[in-house]
């Protein structure tokens, strides 16, 4: 369905303040995050999954950044809770689409929250641009109302 791609239609999606599932199955969440990383520096950015419920809750999270599959979190397996986002997947100065597919094995489970975190910034580094990735229109040949 292309829900992980930037520009995918989302007007029919309900807004939510929770990543907890109402029922077993797959639920999609998507947002944009604007970055303004320091110029002339190499900044490692990660996505951190916060969940104070421990490992008893059984769910998985597929992580997509700007259409790229960045990783998979499995709550009851762990221990990884922070995932490095390769710099070529990010727009260092602009809007980034973060999509999560949460697969719950029971009702009421899922992350408490997710956040982008600075894993370290150093001066210099190798200049790298963003890897070209398709958006919804490129894959499906449709423009969305959000695109104008």
N, CA, C and O atoms as a MOPAC input file, in Angstrom:
PM7 MOZYME 1SCF
protein

 N      0.80900 1    -1.19600 1     0.00000 1
 C      0.00000 1     0.00000 1     0.00000 1
 C      0.85700 1     1.26700 1     0.00000 1
 O      0.33700 1     2.35900 1    -0.23100 1
 N      2.13500 1     1.14300 1     0.25000 1
 C      3.02800 1     2.29900 1     0.19900 1
 C      2.95700 1     3.21200 1     1.40300 1
 O      3.41400 1     4.35300 1     1.33100 1
 N      2.39700 1     2.74300 1     2.51100 1
 C      2.23100 1     3.59300 1     3.68100 1
 C      3.55900 1     4.03000 1     4.27900 1
 O      3.60000 1     5.01400 1     5.01800 1
 N      4.63900 1     3.33200 1     3.98200 1
 C      5.95000 1     3.68400 1     4.52100 1
 C      6.64200 1     4.77100 1     3.69300 1
 O      7.69600 1     5.26800 1     4.09000 1
 N      6.06600 1     5.14000 1     2.55900 1
 C      6.70400 1     6.08800 1     1.64900 1
 C      6.30700 1     7.52600 1     1.92800 1
 O      5.15700 1     7.79600 1     2.27500 1
 N      7.25200 1     8.45800 1     1.77700 1
 C      6.89400 1     9.87300 1     1.89300 1
 C      5.82100 1    10.21600 1     0.85700 1
 O      5.87000 1     9.74500 1    -0.27900 1
 N      4.86000 1    11.03800 1     1.26200 1
 C      3.80800 1    11.47500 1     0.35400 1
 C      2.63000 1    10.52600 1     0.23700 1
 O      1.69900 1    10.80400 1    -0.51900 1
 N      2.64000 1     9.41400 1     0.96000 1
 C      1.50700 1     8.47600 1     0.90400 1
 C      0.26700 1     9.16000 1     1.47400 1
 O      0.36900 1     9.94400 1     2.41800 1
 N     -0.90500 1     8.86600 1     0.90600 1
 C     -2.12500 1     9.49000 1     1.42000 1
 C     -2.37800 1     9.10700 1     2.87300 1
 O     -2.23000 1     7.94800 1     3.25900 1
 N     -2.75600 1    10.08500 1     3.65700 1
 C     -3.00200 1     9.81900 1     5.07600 1
 C     -4.24700 1    10.53400 1     5.58300 1
 O     -4.52300 1    10.51600 1     6.78300 1
 N     -4.99800 1    11.15800 1     4.69200 1
 C     -6.16500 1    11.93300 1     5.12900 1
 C     -7.21200 1    11.06700 1     5.82200 1
 O     -7.97000 1    11.57500 1     6.64900 1
 N     -7.27400 1     9.78100 1     5.50900 1
 C     -8.26100 1     8.90600 1     6.15000 1
 C     -7.75000 1     8.31300 1     7.47100 1
 O     -8.49600 1     7.62500 1     8.16700 1
 N     -6.50100 1     8.57300 1     7.81300 1
 C     -5.93500 1     8.03500 1     9.04800 1
 C     -6.43900 1     8.84900 1    10.23800 1
 O     -6.53100 1    10.07400 1    10.16900 1
 N     -6.75900 1     8.16400 1    11.31500 1
 C     -7.14800 1     8.84100 1    12.55400 1
 C     -5.89500 1     9.35600 1    13.25400 1
 O     -4.86300 1     8.68400 1    13.27500 1
 N     -5.99500 1    10.55300 1    13.82700 1
 C     -4.88000 1    11.07700 1    14.61700 1
 C     -4.88800 1    10.37400 1    15.96800 1
 O     -5.94700 1    10.03900 1    16.49900 1
 N     -3.70900 1    10.15700 1    16.51300 1
 C     -3.61700 1     9.46600 1    17.79800 1
 C     -2.46000 1    10.02600 1    18.61300 1
 O     -1.48700 1    10.54300 1    18.06400 1
 N     -2.57800 1     9.91800 1    19.89400 1
 C     -1.50300 1    10.31000 1    20.79200 1
 C     -0.84600 1     9.09400 1    21.42900 1
 O     -0.00300 1     9.22800 1    22.31500 1
 N     -1.23500 1     7.90600 1    20.97400 1
 C     -0.72800 1     6.67400 1    21.56500 1
 C     -0.27800 1     5.70600 1    20.48000 1
 O     -0.88200 1     5.62100 1    19.41100 1
 N      0.78600 1     4.98300 1    20.77500 1
 C      1.27100 1     3.93300 1    19.88100 1
 C      0.84400 1     2.54700 1    20.37500 1
 O      1.30700 1     1.53300 1    19.85400 1
 N     -0.02800 1     2.50400 1    21.36700 1
 C     -0.53600 1     1.23700 1    21.90500 1
 C     -1.67900 1     0.74700 1    21.02100 1
 O     -2.54400 1     1.52800 1    20.62500 1
 N     -1.67800 1    -0.54000 1    20.71500 1
 C     -2.69500 1    -1.10800 1    19.83700 1
 C     -4.02000 1    -1.28000 1    20.56400 1
 O     -4.06200 1    -1.56900 1    21.76000 1
 N     -5.10000 1    -1.09500 1    19.81400 1
 C     -6.41800 1    -1.34500 1    20.37500 1
 C     -6.82300 1    -2.80000 1    20.24600 1
 O     -7.75900 1    -3.26500 1    20.89600 1
 N     -6.09200 1    -3.51500 1    19.38500 1
 C     -6.41200 1    -4.91900 1    19.12000 1
 C     -5.17000 1    -5.59100 1    18.53600 1
 O     -4.26000 1    -4.89700 1    18.08100 1
 N     -5.11100 1    -6.92600 1    18.53700 1
 C     -3.99300 1    -7.60700 1    17.88600 1
 C     -4.00000 1    -7.30700 1    16.38500 1
 O     -5.05500 1    -7.08900 1    15.78900 1
 N     -2.83200 1    -7.30100 1    15.79700 1
 C     -2.70000 1    -7.04700 1    14.36600 1
 C     -1.68000 1    -5.95800 1    14.08900 1
 O     -0.88900 1    -5.58900 1    14.95700 1
 N     -1.71300 1    -5.44600 1    12.85800 1
 C     -0.75100 1    -4.43000 1    12.42300 1
 C     -1.42300 1    -3.06300 1    12.39600 1
 O     -2.51800 1    -2.90400 1    11.85700 1
 N     -0.75700 1    -2.09600 1    12.97800 1
 C     -1.22700 1    -0.71000 1    12.97100 1
 C     -0.08400 1     0.16400 1    12.46900 1
 O      1.05300 1     0.01700 1    12.91600 1
 N     -0.38000 1     1.07500 1    11.54000 1
 C      0.63100 1     1.96700 1    10.98000 1
 C      0.54800 1     3.35100 1    11.62200 1
 O     -0.53200 1     3.86200 1    11.91800 1
 N      1.72500 1     3.93300 1    11.82600 1
 C      1.84300 1     5.29200 1    12.35400 1
 C      2.85700 1     6.02700 1    11.48700 1
 O      3.85100 1     5.44500 1    11.05200 1
 N      2.60100 1     7.30400 1    11.23900 1
 C      3.56000 1     8.06500 1    10.43100 1
 C      3.56700 1     9.51800 1    10.88800 1
 O      2.53600 1    10.07700 1    11.26300 1
 N      4.75400 1    10.11300 1    10.84800 1
 C      4.91200 1    11.51800 1    11.19100 1
 C      6.08000 1    12.08300 1    10.40000 1
 O      6.80500 1    11.34500 1     9.73300 1
 N      6.25500 1    13.38200 1    10.47900 1
 C      7.44000 1    14.00800 1     9.89100 1
 C      8.24800 1    14.65000 1    11.01000 1
 O      7.70500 1    15.10500 1    12.01600 1
 N      9.53000 1    14.67300 1    10.81000 1
 C     10.44000 1    15.29400 1    11.77100 1
 C     11.38200 1    16.20800 1    10.99900 1
 O     12.04600 1    15.77800 1    10.05500 1
 N     11.43300 1    17.45400 1    11.40200 1
 C     12.30300 1    18.42700 1    10.74400 1
 C     13.65700 1    18.42800 1    11.44600 1
 O     13.74200 1    18.55900 1    12.66700 1
 N     14.71000 1    18.27800 1    10.65000 1
 C     16.07000 1    18.31500 1    11.18500 1
 C     16.79800 1    19.55900 1    10.68600 1
 O     16.56500 1    20.02900 1     9.57200 1
 N     17.65900 1    20.06600 1    11.50900 1
 C     18.55500 1    21.16800 1    11.16100 1
 C     19.88900 1    20.84600 1    11.83100 1
 O     20.27700 1    21.47900 1    12.81200 1
 N     20.58900 1    19.83600 1    11.27300 1
 C     21.83400 1    19.36900 1    11.87600 1
 C     22.95900 1    20.35900 1    11.61000 1
 O     22.94000 1    21.04800 1    10.58900 1
 N     23.93300 1    20.44500 1    12.50300 1
 C     25.02800 1    21.40200 1    12.34300 1
 C     25.80000 1    21.17600 1    11.04000 1
 O     26.18200 1    20.05200 1    10.71600 1
 N     26.01400 1    22.24300 1    10.31900 1
 C     26.78400 1    22.16200 1     9.07300 1
 C     28.26200 1    21.97200 1     9.41400 1
 O     28.73200 1    22.47900 1    10.43300 1
 N     28.99300 1    21.24800 1     8.57100 1
 C     30.40800 1    21.01300 1     8.81400 1
 C     30.67300 1    19.99900 1     9.90900 1
 O     31.79300 1    19.89500 1    10.40800 1
 N     29.64000 1    19.24700 1    10.28600 1
 C     29.77600 1    18.24600 1    11.33900 1
 C     29.18700 1    16.92800 1    10.86200 1
 O     28.40400 1    16.88000 1     9.91300 1
 N     29.57900 1    15.87300 1    11.53600 1
 C     29.02300 1    14.54400 1    11.27900 1
 C     28.18000 1    14.18100 1    12.49800 1
 O     28.71600 1    13.95700 1    13.58400 1
 N     26.86000 1    14.12200 1    12.31700 1
 C     25.94500 1    13.82500 1    13.42100 1
 C     25.29200 1    12.47100 1    13.18700 1
 O     24.65200 1    12.24400 1    12.16000 1
 N     25.46100 1    11.58200 1    14.14900 1
 C     24.79900 1    10.28000 1    14.09700 1
 C     23.44000 1    10.43100 1    14.77400 1
 O     23.35100 1    10.85500 1    15.92600 1
 N     22.37300 1    10.07500 1    14.03600 1
 C     21.00800 1    10.17200 1    14.56000 1
 C     20.45300 1     8.76200 1    14.71400 1
 O     20.65300 1     7.90200 1    13.85700 1
 N     19.76000 1     8.54500 1    15.81300 1
 C     19.12500 1     7.25400 1    16.05100 1
 C     17.66100 1     7.42700 1    16.37700 1
 O     17.21500 1     8.52200 1    16.72000 1
 N     16.91700 1     6.34700 1    16.27100 1
 C     15.52200 1     6.32400 1    16.69500 1
 C     15.45100 1     5.45000 1    17.93200 1
 O     15.82700 1     4.27800 1    17.90700 1
 N     14.96100 1     6.03700 1    19.01700 1
 C     14.87400 1     5.32600 1    20.29000 1
 C     13.42200 1     4.94100 1    20.55000 1
 O     12.51800 1     5.76300 1    20.40200 1
 N     13.20500 1     3.68700 1    20.93900 1
 C     11.87400 1     3.19700 1    21.29400 1
 C     11.80400 1     3.12000 1    22.81100 1
 O     12.58100 1     2.40900 1    23.44700 1
 N     10.86500 1     3.86100 1    23.38000 1
 C     10.68200 1     3.90800 1    24.82700 1
 C      9.48300 1     3.05700 1    25.22000 1
 O      8.40100 1     3.19900 1    24.65100 1
 N      9.67600 1     2.17200 1    26.19500 1
 C      8.59000 1     1.33400 1    26.70100 1
 C      8.94600 1     0.90900 1    28.11000 1
 O      9.87900 1     0.13300 1    28.31900 1
 N      8.19700 1     1.42300 1    29.07800 1
 C      8.45300 1     1.09900 1    30.47800 1
 C      7.76900 1    -0.18600 1    30.92700 1
 O      7.90400 1    -0.58500 1    32.08400 1
 N      7.03100 1    -0.84300 1    30.01900 1
 C      6.26400 1    -2.02600 1    30.37700 1
 C      7.06000 1    -3.30500 1    30.49000 1
 O      6.49500 1    -4.33700 1    30.85300 1
 N      8.33800 1    -3.28500 1    30.19700 1
 C      9.13500 1    -4.50000 1    30.25900 1
 C      8.95500 1    -5.34900 1    29.01000 1
 O      8.41700 1    -4.89400 1    28.00000 1
 N      9.41000 1    -6.57600 1    29.10000 1
 C      9.41000 1    -7.44400 1    27.91500 1
 C      8.23000 1    -8.41400 1    27.85800 1
 O      8.20200 1    -9.29600 1    27.00000 1
 N      7.26600 1    -8.26500 1    28.74900 1
 C      6.11300 1    -9.17000 1    28.73400 1
 C      5.18900 1    -8.88000 1    27.54900 1
 O      4.56200 1    -9.79600 1    27.01600 1
 N      5.10200 1    -7.61600 1    27.13600 1
 C      4.25100 1    -7.24700 1    26.00500 1
 C      4.87900 1    -7.74500 1    24.71400 1
 O      6.06000 1    -7.51700 1    24.45000 1
 N      4.06900 1    -8.42900 1    23.91400 1
 C      4.59100 1    -9.02000 1    22.67500 1
 C      4.16000 1    -8.18700 1    21.47700 1
 O      3.00000 1    -8.20300 1    21.06300 1
 N      5.13900 1    -7.45400 1    20.92900 1
 C      4.90000 1    -6.67200 1    19.72300 1
 C      6.22500 1    -6.41900 1    19.01200 1
 O      7.30300 1    -6.52400 1    19.59800 1
 N      6.10600 1    -6.08400 1    17.73700 1
 C      7.26400 1    -5.74600 1    16.90300 1
 C      7.01600 1    -4.38800 1    16.27600 1
 O      5.87200 1    -3.97100 1    16.09700 1
 N      8.10900 1    -3.70000 1    15.94200 1
 C      8.01300 1    -2.42100 1    15.24800 1
 C      8.97200 1    -2.44200 1    14.06300 1
 O     10.18400 1    -2.55800 1    14.24500 1
 N      8.43100 1    -2.33000 1    12.84600 1
 C      9.25100 1    -2.13400 1    11.64700 1
 C      9.43600 1    -0.63200 1    11.50300 1
 O      8.46700 1     0.12500 1    11.55900 1
 N     10.67400 1    -0.20000 1    11.31700 1
 C     11.01100 1     1.22400 1    11.28500 1
 C     11.39100 1     1.62200 1     9.86300 1
 O     12.24600 1     0.99600 1     9.23700 1
 N     10.74500 1     2.66600 1     9.36600 1
 C     11.03500 1     3.20100 1     8.03700 1
 C     11.34900 1     4.68900 1     8.16700 1
 O     10.63000 1     5.42500 1     8.84300 1
 N     12.42300 1     5.12700 1     7.51900 1
 C     12.79000 1     6.54000 1     7.48700 1
 C     12.93500 1     6.95100 1     6.03200 1
 O     13.77800 1     6.42100 1     5.30800 1
 N     12.11000 1     7.89800 1     5.60900 1
 C     12.08500 1     8.36700 1     4.22200 1
 C     11.96100 1     7.21400 1     3.22700 1
 O     12.56800 1     7.23000 1     2.15600 1
 N     11.17000 1     6.22300 1     3.60100 1
 C     10.91700 1     5.07800 1     2.72900 1
 C     11.89100 1     3.92700 1     2.90000 1
 O     11.65000 1     2.83700 1     2.38000 1
 N     12.98100 1     4.14000 1     3.61200 1
 C     13.99000 1     3.09600 1     3.81900 1
 C     13.66100 1     2.28000 1     5.06300 1
 O     13.33000 1     2.84500 1     6.10600 1
 N     13.74900 1     0.95300 1     4.96200 1
 C     13.57100 1     0.06900 1     6.11000 1
 C     14.84800 1     0.15000 1     6.94100 1
 O     15.91300 1    -0.30000 1     6.51900 1
 N     14.71600 1     0.72900 1     8.12200 1
 C     15.87400 1     1.03300 1     8.95900 1
 C     16.13600 1    -0.02000 1    10.02600 1
 O     17.26400 1    -0.14800 1    10.50300 1
 N     15.11500 1    -0.77400 1    10.40400 1
 C     15.33300 1    -1.78000 1    11.43000 1
 C     14.03900 1    -2.37100 1    11.92400 1
 O     12.95100 1    -1.96700 1    11.51400 1
 N     14.17300 1    -3.34600 1    12.82100 1
 C     13.02500 1    -3.98300 1    13.43700 1
 C     13.30000 1    -4.14600 1    14.92600 1
 O     14.34500 1    -4.65300 1    15.33500 1
 N     12.35000 1    -3.70800 1    15.71100 1
 C     12.41500 1    -3.84100 1    17.15700 1
 C     11.45600 1    -4.95000 1    17.56700 1
 O     10.30800 1    -4.97200 1    17.12300 1
 N     11.91800 1    -5.87300 1    18.41200 1
 C     11.06800 1    -6.94100 1    18.93100 1
 C     11.09800 1    -6.80700 1    20.45300 1
 O     12.10900 1    -7.10800 1    21.08900 1
 N      9.98400 1    -6.35600 1    21.03200 1
 C      9.96000 1    -5.99500 1    22.44900 1
 C     10.32000 1    -7.14500 1    23.37400 1
 O     11.07900 1    -6.94700 1    24.32400 1
 N      9.80400 1    -8.32800 1    23.13000 1
 C     10.04700 1    -9.42100 1    24.07800 1
 C     11.34200 1   -10.18200 1    23.78900 1
 O     11.59700 1   -11.21500 1    24.40800 1
 N     12.15900 1    -9.68700 1    22.86200 1
 C     13.46100 1   -10.30100 1    22.58600 1
 C     14.57900 1    -9.37700 1    23.06600 1
 O     15.46900 1    -9.80800 1    23.79900 1
 N     14.53500 1    -8.08200 1    22.64700 1
 C     15.49200 1    -7.06600 1    23.08800 1
 C     16.93300 1    -7.51800 1    23.02400 1
 O     17.18700 1    -8.58800 1    22.47000 1
 N     17.87500 1    -6.79400 1    23.54000 1
 C     17.73700 1    -5.60300 1    24.35700 1
 C     17.80300 1    -4.28600 1    23.56200 1
 O     17.65100 1    -3.21600 1    24.15100 1
 N     18.02500 1    -4.33900 1    22.24500 1
 C     18.22000 1    -3.10500 1    21.49000 1
 C     16.96200 1    -2.25000 1    21.49400 1
 O     15.87400 1    -2.72300 1    21.16500 1
 N     17.12300 1    -0.98500 1    21.86900 1
 C     16.01400 1    -0.03000 1    21.88800 1
 C     16.34300 1     1.21800 1    21.07400 1
 O     15.49500 1     2.09400 1    20.90100 1
 N     17.55600 1     1.29500 1    20.58200 1
 C     17.97400 1     2.45800 1    19.80900 1
 C     18.58400 1     1.98500 1    18.50300 1
 O     19.45700 1     1.11700 1    18.48900 1
 N     18.11300 1     2.56900 1    17.39700 1
 C     18.51600 1     2.13500 1    16.06600 1
 C     19.18100 1     3.27900 1    15.32100 1
 O     18.59100 1     4.34700 1    15.15700 1
 N     20.40200 1     3.05700 1    14.87500 1
 C     21.11900 1     4.07000 1    14.09500 1
 C     20.41300 1     4.24100 1    12.75800 1
 O     20.05600 1     3.26000 1    12.10600 1
 N     20.21400 1     5.47900 1    12.35800 1
 C     19.65700 1     5.76900 1    11.04300 1
 C     20.82000 1     6.18900 1    10.15900 1
 O     21.44400 1     7.21800 1    10.42100 1
 N     21.12700 1     5.42500 1     9.12300 1
 C     22.25000 1     5.80500 1     8.25700 1
 C     22.07100 1     7.22700 1     7.72200 1
 O     20.97500 1     7.61100 1     7.31600 1
 N     23.14600 1     7.99400 1     7.72700 1
 C     23.05700 1     9.40500 1     7.34700 1
 C     22.50100 1     9.59100 1     5.93900 1
 O     21.85400 1    10.60300 1     5.67100 1
 N     22.73200 1     8.65400 1     5.04300 1
 C     22.20100 1     8.77000 1     3.69000 1
 C     20.69700 1     8.61400 1     3.61200 1
 O     20.10100 1     8.90800 1     2.57700 1
 N     20.06600 1     8.15300 1     4.69600 1
 C     18.61000 1     8.01700 1     4.73400 1
 C     17.93000 1     9.30900 1     5.16900 1
 O     16.73000 1     9.48300 1     4.95500 1
 N     18.68800 1    10.21100 1     5.77700 1
 C     18.12500 1    11.41400 1     6.38200 1
 C     18.36200 1    12.66000 1     5.54200 1
 O     19.36200 1    12.77200 1     4.83200 1
 N     17.42900 1    13.58500 1     5.63700 1
 C     17.63400 1    14.93900 1     5.14000 1
 C     18.15300 1    15.72500 1     6.33500 1
 O     17.40400 1    16.01400 1     7.26800 1
 N     19.42800 1    16.06800 1     6.30600 1
 C     20.04700 1    16.74000 1     7.44800 1
 C     19.44400 1    18.11200 1     7.69700 1
 O     19.47500 1    18.61400 1     8.82100 1
 N     18.89900 1    18.71600 1     6.65800 1
 C     18.29500 1    20.03900 1     6.76300 1
 C     16.95100 1    19.99700 1     6.03400 1
 O     16.85200 1    20.40600 1     4.87700 1
 N     15.91700 1    19.49900 1     6.72000 1
 C     14.60500 1    19.41400 1     6.09000 1
 C     13.70800 1    18.40700 1     6.77300 1
 O     14.03000 1    17.87400 1     7.83500 1
 N     12.57100 1    18.15800 1     6.13700 1
 C     11.56900 1    17.25300 1     6.69000 1
 C     11.88100 1    15.80200 1     6.34600 1
 O     12.25700 1    15.48600 1     5.21800 1
 N     11.72000 1    14.92900 1     7.32600 1
 C     11.93800 1    13.49500 1     7.19000 1
 C     10.66200 1    12.76200 1     7.57900 1
 O     10.00800 1    13.12200 1     8.55800 1
 N     10.30900 1    11.73400 1     6.81400 1
 C      9.13300 1    10.92800 1     7.11900 1
 C      9.55800 1     9.69600 1     7.90900 1
 O     10.40800 1     8.92300 1     7.46700 1
 N      8.96100 1     9.52400 1     9.07300 1
 C      9.20400 1     8.34700 1     9.91100 1
 C      7.89500 1     7.56400 1     9.96200 1
 O      6.86500 1     8.09000 1    10.38500 1
 N      7.94100 1     6.30200 1     9.52900 1
 C      6.76300 1     5.43900 1     9.54900 1
 C      7.07600 1     4.20400 1    10.38900 1
 O      8.17100 1     3.64700 1    10.31500 1
 N      6.10600 1     3.79200 1    11.17800 1
 C      6.24500 1     2.61600 1    12.03500 1
 C      5.08900 1     1.66700 1    11.77800 1
 O      3.92900 1     2.07900 1    11.77100 1
 N      5.40500 1     0.40600 1    11.56700 1
 C      4.38100 1    -0.63500 1    11.48600 1
 C      4.48700 1    -1.43500 1    12.77800 1
 O      5.44300 1    -2.18600 1    12.97200 1
 N      3.50800 1    -1.27200 1    13.65900 1
 C      3.50400 1    -1.96300 1    14.95000 1
 C      2.62000 1    -3.19700 1    14.82100 1
 O      1.42200 1    -3.09600 1    14.55700 1
 N      3.23600 1    -4.36700 1    15.01300 1
 C      2.51000 1    -5.63300 1    14.97000 1
 C      2.34600 1    -6.12400 1    16.39600 1
 O      3.31600 1    -6.50200 1    17.05200 1
 N      1.10400 1    -6.11400 1    16.87000 1
 C      0.80000 1    -6.48900 1    18.25100 1
 C      0.21000 1    -7.89000 1    18.30000 1
 O     -0.65000 1    -8.24300 1    17.49300 1
 N      0.68500 1    -8.68800 1    19.25900 1
 C      0.12500 1   -10.02900 1    19.45700 1
 C     -1.01200 1   -10.02200 1    20.46800 1
 O     -1.68000 1   -11.03700 1    20.66200 1
 N     -1.23400 1    -8.87300 1    21.11700 1
 C     -2.29300 1    -8.74800 1    22.10600 1
 C     -2.76100 1    -7.29000 1    22.12400 1
 O     -2.05200 1    -6.41400 1    21.63000 1
 N     -3.91800 1    -7.02500 1    22.67300 1
 C     -4.43400 1    -5.65900 1    22.75900 1
 C     -3.65500 1    -4.84100 1    23.77800 1
 O     -3.14400 1    -5.37200 1    24.76400 1
 N     -3.57200 1    -3.53700 1    23.52100 1
 C     -2.99900 1    -2.61300 1    24.49800 1
 C     -1.49000 1    -2.58800 1    24.57300 1
 O     -0.93200 1    -2.05600 1    25.53300 1
 N     -0.80900 1    -3.15500 1    23.57900 1
 C      0.65500 1    -3.15000 1    23.62300 1
 C      1.21800 1    -2.29500 1    22.49500 1
 O      0.55900 1    -2.05800 1    21.48300 1
 N      2.43500 1    -1.84600 1    22.68800 1
 C      3.14200 1    -1.01700 1    21.73000 1
 C      4.05900 1    -0.07300 1    22.48800 1
 O      4.01700 1    -0.02300 1    23.71700 1
 N      4.88000 1     0.67000 1    21.77400 1
 C      5.79400 1     1.58500 1    22.44900 1
 C      5.06000 1     2.67000 1    23.23000 1
 O      3.96200 1     3.08000 1    22.85400 1
 N      5.67000 1     3.13000 1    24.31600 1
 C      5.14900 1     4.31200 1    25.01300 1
 C      5.37400 1     5.54000 1    24.13800 1
 O      4.50600 1     6.40600 1    24.03200 1
 N      6.55300 1     5.60500 1    23.51100 1
 C      6.88600 1     6.71600 1    22.62600 1
 C      8.12000 1     6.33900 1    21.79900 1
 O      8.80800 1     5.36100 1    22.09100 1
 N      8.37800 1     7.12400 1    20.78100 1
 C      9.62000 1     7.01200 1    20.01100 1
 C     10.17500 1     8.41800 1    19.85900 1
 O      9.43300 1     9.40000 1    19.88400 1
 N     11.48800 1     8.50200 1    19.70200 1
 C     12.11400 1     9.81300 1    19.54300 1
 C     13.39200 1     9.68700 1    18.72900 1
 O     14.07400 1     8.66300 1    18.76300 1
 N     13.70200 1    10.75100 1    17.99600 1
 C     14.99100 1    10.83400 1    17.32300 1
 C     15.98500 1    11.38500 1    18.32900 1
 O     15.68900 1    12.34200 1    19.04400 1
 N     17.16900 1    10.77600 1    18.38500 1
 C     18.17700 1    11.18700 1    19.36300 1
 C     19.51400 1    11.41000 1    18.67100 1
 O     19.85200 1    10.74000 1    17.69600 1
 N     20.25600 1    12.36000 1    19.19700 1
 C     21.60600 1    12.62900 1    18.73300 1
 C     22.53000 1    11.63100 1    19.41700 1
 O     22.68300 1    11.66100 1    20.63800 1
 N     23.14400 1    10.75000 1    18.64000 1
 C     24.04700 1     9.75500 1    19.20000 1
 C     25.48800 1    10.24300 1    19.24900 1
 O     26.37300 1     9.54600 1    19.74400 1
 N     25.71200 1    11.43200 1    18.73800 1
 C     27.04500 1    12.01600 1    18.77400 1
 C     27.28100 1    12.92100 1    17.57800 1
 O     26.87900 1    12.61200 1    16.45700 1
 N     27.93400 1    14.03700 1    17.83200 1
 C     28.28200 1    14.98200 1    16.77500 1
 C     29.76700 1    15.28200 1    16.87300 1
 O     30.27700 1    15.60600 1    17.94500 1
 N     30.44700 1    15.17400 1    15.75700 1
 C     31.86300 1    15.52100 1    15.69000 1
 C     32.06700 1    16.50500 1    14.55200 1
 O     31.34200 1    16.48400 1    13.55800 1
 N     33.06700 1    17.37000 1    14.71100 1
 C     33.38100 1    18.32200 1    13.64300 1
 C     34.03100 1    17.59300 1    12.48900 1
 O     34.78300 1    16.63800 1    12.68100 1
 N     33.73700 1    18.04600 1    11.30900 1
 C     34.32900 1    17.43900 1    10.12200 1
 C     33.51900 1    16.24800 1     9.67000 1
 O     32.28900 1    16.27500 1     9.68600 1
 N     34.21200 1    15.21000 1     9.26800 1
 C     33.51700 1    14.03600 1     8.75800 1
 C     33.44700 1    14.07300 1     7.24700 1
 O     33.82900 1    15.06100 1     6.61900 1
 N     32.97300 1    13.02900 1     6.68700 1
 C     32.85000 1    12.92300 1     5.23800 1
 C     31.49200 1    13.47400 1     4.83400 1
 O     30.46600 1    13.07400 1     5.38400 1
 N     31.48300 1    14.37700 1     3.89100 1
 C     30.23300 1    14.93500 1     3.40700 1
 C     29.46400 1    13.86200 1     2.64400 1
 O     29.99400 1    13.23900 1     1.72400 1
 N     28.21200 1    13.65700 1     3.03500 1
 C     27.39100 1    12.64700 1     2.36800 1
 C     26.01700 1    13.23400 1     2.10600 1
 O     25.43900 1    13.89100 1     2.97200 1
 N     25.50300 1    13.00100 1     0.92800 1
 C     24.16100 1    13.44700 1     0.60300 1
 C     23.15500 1    12.36500 1     0.91400 1
 O     23.50600 1    11.27200 1     1.36000 1
 N     21.90900 1    12.68400 1     0.67400 1
 C     20.85700 1    11.72000 1     0.91900 1
 C     20.77800 1    10.74200 1    -0.24100 1
 O     20.87800 1    11.13500 1    -1.40300 1
 N     20.59800 1     9.45800 1     0.08200 1
 C     20.38400 1     8.44300 1    -0.94500 1
 C     19.03600 1     8.68300 1    -1.61100 1
 O     18.04400 1     8.96300 1    -0.93800 1
 N     19.00600 1     8.57400 1    -2.91800 1
 C     17.74000 1     8.73800 1    -3.62500 1
 C     16.81200 1     7.58800 1    -3.24800 1
 O     17.20600 1     6.42200 1    -3.27000 1
 N     15.58500 1     7.93200 1    -2.90600 1
 C     14.59300 1     6.91000 1    -2.58700 1
 C     13.26400 1     7.33100 1    -3.19800 1
 O     12.97400 1     8.52300 1    -3.30100 1
 N     12.47000 1     6.37000 1    -3.59700 1
 C     11.19600 1     6.73300 1    -4.22000 1
 C     10.21200 1     7.27300 1    -3.19400 1
 O     10.28000 1     6.93900 1    -2.01100 1
 N      9.29800 1     8.11300 1    -3.66500 1
 C      8.19100 1     8.51000 1    -2.82000 1
 C      6.92200 1     7.84500 1    -3.36000 1
 O      6.97800 1     7.08700 1    -4.32800 1
 N      5.80700 1     8.12500 1    -2.74800 1
 C      4.55500 1     7.46800 1    -3.10900 1
 C      4.20800 1     7.69100 1    -4.58300 1
 O      3.80000 1     6.76000 1    -5.27800 1
 N      4.37100 1     8.91600 1    -5.04800 1
 C      4.02800 1     9.22400 1    -6.43800 1
 C      4.90200 1     8.45100 1    -7.41900 1
 O      4.40600 1     7.96900 1    -8.43700 1
 N      6.19400 1     8.32900 1    -7.12700 1
 C      7.10200 1     7.61500 1    -8.03000 1
 C      6.73300 1     6.13700 1    -8.14300 1
 O      6.86400 1     5.54600 1    -9.21500 1
 N      6.27400 1     5.53900 1    -7.04600 1
 C      5.94600 1     4.11700 1    -7.04300 1
 C      4.55000 1     3.85200 1    -7.61500 1
 O      4.35900 1     2.92600 1    -8.40300 1
 N      3.58000 1     4.67300 1    -7.21200 1
 C      2.18700 1     4.40900 1    -7.57100 1
 C      1.64200 1     5.33100 1    -8.65900 1
 O      0.53500 1     5.12100 1    -9.15400 1
 N      2.42700 1     6.36200 1    -9.03700 1
 C      1.99600 1     7.26400 1   -10.09500 1
 C      0.82600 1     8.13700 1    -9.70800 1
 O      0.07800 1     8.58900 1   -10.57500 1
 N      0.65300 1     8.38400 1    -8.42500 1
 C     -0.46300 1     9.20100 1    -7.94400 1
 C      0.07700 1    10.33700 1    -7.10000 1
 O      1.01700 1    10.16200 1    -6.32400 1
 N     -0.51800 1    11.48400 1    -7.25700 1
 C     -0.21500 1    12.60800 1    -6.36900 1
 C     -1.23600 1    12.60400 1    -5.25000 1
 O     -2.37200 1    12.17000 1    -5.43600 1
 N     -0.83900 1    13.07700 1    -4.11700 1
 C     -1.77800 1    13.16800 1    -2.99800 1
 C     -2.20600 1    14.61200 1    -2.82500 1
 O     -1.53300 1    15.52600 1    -3.30300 1
 N     -3.31000 1    14.82100 1    -2.15000 1
 C     -3.80000 1    16.16700 1    -1.89900 1
 C     -2.76700 1    16.97000 1    -1.12300 1
 O     -2.65800 1    18.18400 1    -1.30000 1
 N     -2.01200 1    16.29700 1    -0.26700 1
 C     -0.99200 1    16.98400 1     0.52400 1
 C      0.10600 1    17.54300 1    -0.35800 1
 O      0.73400 1    18.54200 1    -0.00800 1
 N      0.34900 1    16.90100 1    -1.51500 1
 C      1.41200 1    17.35200 1    -2.41600 1
 C      0.98700 1    18.57000 1    -3.23800 1
 O      1.84200 1    19.24500 1    -3.81000 1
 N     -0.30600 1    18.86400 1    -3.30900 1
 C     -0.79400 1    20.03700 1    -4.03700 1
 C     -1.12200 1    19.78800 1    -5.45400 1
 O     -1.54200 1    20.70500 1    -6.16000 1

